[in-house]
Amino acid sequence: MINSARPDGALLAGVCSGIARTFNWNVWALRALFLVFLLVKTFWAVLVYAVLALIFHLFEGQIQNRTQSGQGLTSPELSARNERISDLEKRFRELEGQD
């Protein structure tokens, strides 16, 4: 049975949002790159998108489990950056609460 529901953040089949979520990339930058690829090489862009949509659909559960369990692409630099960002967000919330 085919699941017709779109993944979170998907505009069409969720290829760009799935890739962006997996690799922690900006989804709109990826969509812009795909649009350029679509304008330059239309046939190949549609073919690649269809293949990736099929791959994401077939391995949907495994990809979601990998990204949710924290086994995605990580590095000490990214972890440190994420900690600094969450610390700054916490400080901003505290400052907003003081007003």
Summary of the structure (lengths in Angstrom):
residues: 99
radius of gyration: 17.5
end to end distance: 54.2
largest distance: 56.3
contacts: 220
relative contact order: 0.10
helix: 73%
strand: 0%
